[in-house]
Amino acid sequence: AALYRGVRGVDWSRHLAADGTLLVDFSAHDGAITHARFGAQRVKDAIVDQFREATGRRPSVDAEAPDLRINLRLERTHAVVSIDLAGDSLHRRGYRARQVAAPLKENLAAAILLRSGWPA
């Protein structure tokens, strides 16, 4: 109940539209909630209920490309809610049309370019 109230106390309209989409990533360690799916559901319910009460509409869940990704980490009785601003890992963002063996790792190529002073 405290988790629900705490999440509901955040003004989510500052971060998400009532007709937007969201995804909650939940992790817990040594807390009252041990099932990640249940925890994510409670967080989602708190956010959706806030929108439904204020606007009569509610955001929906989108596991593939949400407008807002929320991370909640529960450690015993302390919860940290954060908004994921980075998005999916680079290899999952679909910027490559197809996968091929890279002649050089991306991070090594970036380091070489930085070391060479490029683009200066």
C-alpha positions as CSV (number, residue, x, y, z in Angstrom):
1,A,0.0,0.0,0.0
2,A,2.9,2.4,0.8
3,L,4.5,1.7,-2.6
4,Y,1.2,2.5,-4.4
5,R,0.7,5.7,-2.4
6,G,4.3,6.8,-3.0
7,V,4.1,6.3,-6.7
8,R,0.7,7.9,-6.9
9,G,2.1,11.0,-5.1
10,V,4.3,11.8,-8.1
11,D,2.8,14.2,-10.7
12,W,3.1,11.9,-13.7
13,S,1.3,14.3,-16.0
14,R,4.7,16.2,-16.1
15,H,6.3,13.2,-17.8
16,L,3.5,11.5,-19.7
17,A,0.3,12.3,-21.6
18,A,-3.0,10.6,-20.6
19,D,-3.1,8.8,-24.0
20,G,0.6,8.0,-23.9
21,T,2.3,4.6,-23.3
22,L,4.5,3.4,-20.5
23,L,6.5,0.5,-19.3
24,V,7.6,-0.3,-15.7
25,D,10.8,-2.2,-14.9
26,F,10.7,-3.3,-11.3
27,S,13.4,-5.0,-9.2
28,A,13.4,-5.8,-5.5
29,H,15.9,-7.0,-3.0
30,D,14.9,-8.2,0.5
31,G,11.6,-6.3,0.4
32,A,8.0,-7.1,1.1
33,I,7.3,-7.4,-2.6
34,T,9.4,-10.3,-4.1
35,H,7.6,-10.8,-7.4
36,A,8.8,-8.3,-10.0
37,R,5.8,-8.6,-12.2
38,F,3.4,-7.9,-9.2
39,G,5.6,-4.9,-8.2
40,A,5.5,-3.5,-11.8
41,Q,1.7,-4.0,-11.9
42,R,1.2,-2.0,-8.7
43,V,3.4,0.8,-10.0
44,K,1.5,0.9,-13.3
45,D,-1.8,0.8,-11.4
46,A,-0.8,3.8,-9.3
47,I,0.1,5.8,-12.4
48,V,-2.9,4.8,-14.4
49,D,-5.3,5.5,-11.5
50,Q,-3.9,9.0,-11.1
51,F,-4.6,9.7,-14.8
52,R,-8.0,8.1,-14.8
53,E,-9.1,10.2,-11.8
54,A,-7.7,13.4,-13.2
55,T,-8.7,13.1,-16.9
56,G,-11.0,10.1,-17.3
57,R,-8.4,8.6,-19.6
58,R,-5.4,6.5,-19.0
59,P,-2.1,5.6,-20.5
60,S,-1.6,2.1,-21.8
61,V,1.4,-0.3,-21.5
62,D,3.7,-0.8,-24.5
63,A,6.5,-3.3,-24.0
64,E,8.1,-2.5,-27.3
65,A,8.4,1.3,-27.6
66,P,6.9,3.1,-24.6
67,D,6.8,6.9,-24.4
68,L,8.0,6.6,-20.8
69,R,10.0,3.9,-19.2
70,I,9.9,3.9,-15.4
71,N,12.4,2.0,-13.2
72,L,11.6,1.2,-9.6
73,R,14.2,-0.4,-7.3
74,L,12.9,-1.6,-4.0
75,E,15.5,-2.3,-1.3
76,R,13.9,-3.5,1.9
77,T,11.6,-0.6,2.8
78,H,13.2,2.0,0.6
79,A,12.1,2.5,-3.0
80,V,13.8,4.6,-5.7
81,V,11.7,5.6,-8.7
82,S,13.5,6.9,-11.8
83,I,12.7,7.7,-15.4
84,D,14.8,5.9,-18.0
85,L,16.2,8.6,-20.3
86,A,18.6,6.3,-22.1
87,G,16.2,3.9,-23.7
88,D,17.1,0.4,-24.9
89,S,20.6,-0.7,-25.4
90,L,22.1,0.3,-28.7
91,H,22.0,-3.2,-30.2
92,R,18.2,-3.2,-29.6
93,R,17.3,0.1,-31.1
94,G,17.0,-1.1,-34.7
95,Y,19.4,1.3,-36.3
96,R,21.1,-1.5,-38.3
97,A,19.2,-3.1,-41.1
98,R,20.9,-6.4,-40.5
99,Q,23.5,-7.9,-38.2
100,V,26.9,-8.6,-39.5
101,A,30.3,-9.3,-37.9
102,A,31.9,-6.0,-37.2
103,P,35.5,-5.5,-38.3
104,L,36.0,-3.3,-35.2
105,K,34.1,-3.0,-32.0
106,E,32.0,0.2,-31.8
107,N,33.5,1.3,-28.5
108,L,37.1,0.8,-29.8
109,A,36.3,2.7,-33.0
110,A,34.9,5.6,-30.9
111,A,38.0,5.6,-28.7
112,I,40.3,5.7,-31.8
113,L,38.3,8.6,-33.2
114,L,38.5,10.5,-29.9
115,R,42.2,9.8,-29.6
116,S,42.9,11.1,-33.1
117,G,41.2,14.4,-32.3
118,W,38.3,13.8,-34.8
119,P,36.4,15.8,-35.9
120,A,38.7,18.8,-35.0
